[in-house]
């Protein structure tokens, strides 16, 4: 049985997004959702992206659970769950273009500032105030635009996690956060047949992509890794600004 052109494009997008996420620990939705939306409706693209996120996180957690900072991940998750309803309120009560523009500008300015070589002051141990602030902001951004990565990057950079610990710890966080999102989509009736169909078809390309991303991650060390991460953040900020202008 021949695979349709749409399916081939979807599998290619998921493969690229999975390599990206597995290498850097976050950001696959920046790749997956806009590109998937070119081929399928958003009500399929977004739930499919969340299912992919759960799967990637689950594989990485099994691979590298010894590298997860469980206390950090638990604190961030707890405060994220508090922030998500606040983000939803922000989205409902504020012009979406304003939300995108403000988020994009803040992320872009912050990432460009760090790309100039500035260093965030190191946190040698987990700090309640920083866990609360970064976790809450991640939840607000998640609720407002489904974009919780930037505050997590700040916390990981402050703690001076290695590329490997950064990747593993964020997957511990994303596994729980994405599972909650999946349950929400299920209750909302968005896990329809087409979503499950494309998800099952994507599994054979997802698994090798996770291992390829892991191999890339293992070659990244120290400041070199975070410079790449800041470039990704810059792209996210620019993407939000562009979407705010053209929408």
Wavefront OBJ file of the C-alpha trace (Angstrom):
o trace
v 0.000 0.000 0.000
v 1.415 3.347 -1.063
v 1.959 6.087 1.523
v 0.365 9.398 0.589
v 2.378 12.564 -0.016
v 0.824 14.161 3.094
v 1.929 11.236 5.277
v 5.491 11.385 3.902
v 5.719 15.105 4.720
v 4.314 14.537 8.222
v 6.833 11.761 8.929
v 9.711 13.914 7.668
v 8.621 16.843 9.858
v 8.326 14.619 12.929
v 11.747 13.089 12.246
v 13.425 16.521 12.025
v 11.544 17.863 15.067
v 12.458 14.773 17.105
v 16.168 15.049 16.285
v 16.003 18.726 17.269
v 14.244 18.014 20.582
v 16.492 15.075 21.448
v 19.633 17.114 20.748
v 18.693 20.306 22.607
v 16.061 19.104 25.065
v 13.247 21.428 23.946
v 11.869 23.421 21.037
v 10.429 20.729 18.790
v 7.039 22.469 18.724
v 8.723 25.428 17.008
v 9.579 23.038 14.173
v 6.647 20.638 14.257
v 3.465 22.658 14.750
v 3.941 25.370 12.055
v 5.121 22.815 9.490
v 2.493 20.193 10.331
v -0.163 22.910 10.031
v 0.791 23.246 6.353
v -0.500 19.702 5.757
v -3.136 19.044 8.430
v -5.512 21.241 10.498
v -4.223 22.684 13.796
v -6.641 20.506 15.766
v -4.635 17.546 14.460
v -1.171 19.133 14.395
v -1.159 20.290 18.045
v -2.367 17.041 19.706
v -0.024 15.064 17.444
v 2.877 17.275 18.558
v 1.983 16.644 22.215
v 1.881 12.865 21.697
v 5.278 13.080 20.021
v 6.563 15.120 22.970
v 5.401 12.480 25.482
v 7.064 9.721 23.470
v 10.392 11.518 23.090
v 10.455 12.391 26.779
v 9.588 8.827 27.772
v 12.392 7.332 25.665
v 14.960 9.825 26.989
v 13.874 9.267 30.599
v 14.385 5.520 30.154
v 17.750 6.114 28.439
v 19.232 8.647 30.833
v 17.227 8.646 34.074
v 20.451 8.722 36.098
v 21.201 12.185 34.660
v 17.867 13.709 35.696
v 17.887 16.259 38.523
v 14.642 14.956 40.011
v 14.298 17.643 42.695
v 14.670 20.413 40.112
v 12.238 18.762 37.695
v 9.662 18.173 40.463
v 9.789 21.788 41.660
v 9.473 23.173 38.134
v 6.531 20.875 37.354
v 4.681 21.814 40.554
v 4.877 25.553 39.906
v 4.163 25.092 36.191
v 0.815 23.507 37.050
v -0.024 26.641 39.045
v 0.982 28.908 36.154
v -0.960 27.203 33.351
v -4.418 28.542 34.415
v -2.921 32.041 34.710
v -1.607 31.748 31.149
v -5.017 30.642 29.920
v -6.604 33.687 31.584
v -3.993 35.890 29.916
v -4.778 34.355 26.532
v -8.548 34.742 26.985
v -8.449 38.339 28.249
v -5.640 39.781 26.107
v -5.244 40.289 22.357
v -3.310 37.250 21.114
v -1.077 39.431 18.925
v -0.022 41.501 21.933
v 0.824 38.337 23.907
v 2.920 36.985 21.017
v 4.697 40.297 20.447
v 5.589 40.814 24.128
v 6.761 37.224 24.594
v 8.757 37.326 21.365
v 10.455 40.623 22.235
v 11.406 39.472 25.759
v 12.776 36.121 24.566
v 14.679 37.688 21.667
v 16.260 40.438 23.794
v 17.209 37.973 26.527
v 18.775 35.415 24.161
v 20.689 38.018 22.130
v 22.004 39.495 25.408
v 23.324 36.074 26.451
v 24.803 35.442 23.000
v 27.056 38.475 23.555
v 28.886 36.402 26.166
v 27.126 37.596 29.320
v 26.881 35.007 32.080
v 23.929 34.345 34.384
v 25.013 34.172 38.013
v 25.401 30.511 39.000
v 22.991 28.753 41.355
v 25.047 26.090 43.108
v 21.945 24.409 44.603
v 18.226 24.429 43.898
v 16.668 27.682 45.016
v 12.960 27.979 45.930
v 12.591 31.493 44.524
v 14.130 30.549 41.174
v 12.186 27.275 40.973
v 8.990 29.176 41.722
v 9.720 31.987 39.252
v 10.895 29.822 36.360
v 8.253 27.134 36.937
v 5.415 29.641 37.253
v 6.552 31.580 34.171
v 6.878 28.318 32.215
v 3.288 27.496 33.152
v 2.034 30.949 32.175
v 3.800 30.737 28.813
v 2.486 27.210 28.325
v -1.079 28.270 29.031
v -0.838 31.432 26.936
v 0.966 30.010 23.904
v 2.110 26.415 24.582
v 5.702 27.591 24.881
v 7.255 26.674 28.222
v 10.891 26.182 27.182
v 12.551 29.614 27.741
v 12.192 29.794 31.567
v 13.488 26.218 31.799
v 16.548 27.247 29.806
v 17.160 30.084 32.269
v 17.038 27.704 35.217
v 19.306 25.142 33.544
v 21.814 27.860 32.627
v 21.744 29.230 36.179
v 22.429 25.747 37.571
v 25.234 25.181 35.032
v 23.845 21.799 33.991
v 25.848 19.914 31.396
v 24.234 19.365 27.991
v 23.456 15.778 28.980
v 21.905 16.674 32.365
v 19.992 19.567 30.784
v 18.497 17.279 28.138
v 17.586 14.526 30.600
v 16.126 16.814 33.287
v 13.947 18.692 30.828
v 12.597 15.388 29.508
v 11.631 14.404 33.044
v 9.759 17.706 33.226
v 8.195 17.414 29.762
v 7.092 13.816 30.304
v 4.778 14.841 33.150
v 3.744 18.177 31.587
v 2.948 16.580 28.226
v 1.047 13.719 29.885
v -1.167 16.306 31.583
v -1.654 17.985 28.198
v -2.520 14.659 26.577
v -5.177 13.947 29.202
v -6.603 17.421 28.570
v -6.793 16.809 24.825
v -8.456 13.450 25.468
v -11.142 15.032 27.643
v -11.606 17.731 24.995
v -12.181 15.050 22.352
v -9.152 16.102 20.287
v -7.413 12.698 20.212
v -9.351 11.729 17.119
v -8.666 8.824 14.760
v -6.450 10.862 12.406
v -4.217 12.001 15.277
v -3.737 8.415 16.513
v -3.222 7.220 12.918
v -0.396 9.685 12.203
v 1.124 9.113 15.648
v 1.356 5.336 15.162
v 2.826 5.805 11.677
v 5.446 8.183 13.105
v 6.790 5.791 15.762
v 9.257 4.035 13.398
v 10.872 7.399 12.477
v 10.696 8.847 16.004
v 12.753 6.168 17.752
v 15.901 6.393 15.569
v 15.588 10.193 15.570
v 15.817 10.209 19.390
v 19.077 8.240 19.232
v 20.493 10.528 16.536
v 19.647 13.550 18.685
v 21.276 11.893 21.694
v 24.480 11.354 19.711
v 24.493 15.059 18.758
v 23.838 16.070 22.381
v 26.756 13.958 23.616
v 29.099 15.991 21.400
v 27.990 19.304 22.935
v 29.668 20.600 26.077
v 29.587 23.603 28.410
v 29.174 27.089 26.983
v 29.169 25.782 23.415
v 25.938 23.909 24.161
v 24.198 26.906 25.733
v 25.236 29.147 22.838
v 23.336 26.801 20.534
v 20.410 26.890 22.974
v 20.404 30.708 22.951
v 20.325 30.653 19.151
v 17.244 28.424 19.377
v 15.662 30.884 21.813
v 16.398 33.737 19.421
v 14.602 31.829 16.670
v 11.596 31.270 18.960
v 11.455 34.973 19.857
v 11.714 36.010 16.218
v 9.072 33.463 15.235
v 6.618 34.893 17.789
v 7.251 38.462 16.631
v 6.670 37.514 12.990
v 3.468 35.659 13.881
v 2.263 38.687 15.865
v 2.747 40.893 12.790
v 1.287 38.624 10.098
v -1.693 37.210 12.082
l 1 2 3 4 5 6 7 8 9 10 11 12 13 14 15 16 17 18 19 20 21 22 23 24 25 26 27 28 29 30 31 32 33 34 35 36 37 38 39 40 41 42 43 44 45 46 47 48 49 50 51 52 53 54 55 56 57 58 59 60 61 62 63 64 65 66 67 68 69 70 71 72 73 74 75 76 77 78 79 80 81 82 83 84 85 86 87 88 89 90 91 92 93 94 95 96 97 98 99 100 101 102 103 104 105 106 107 108 109 110 111 112 113 114 115 116 117 118 119 120 121 122 123 124 125 126 127 128 129 130 131 132 133 134 135 136 137 138 139 140 141 142 143 144 145 146 147 148 149 150 151 152 153 154 155 156 157 158 159 160 161 162 163 164 165 166 167 168 169 170 171 172 173 174 175 176 177 178 179 180 181 182 183 184 185 186 187 188 189 190 191 192 193 194 195 196 197 198 199 200 201 202 203 204 205 206 207 208 209 210 211 212 213 214 215 216 217 218 219 220 221 222 223 224 225 226 227 228 229 230 231 232 233 234 235 236 237 238 239 240 241 242 243 244 245 246 247
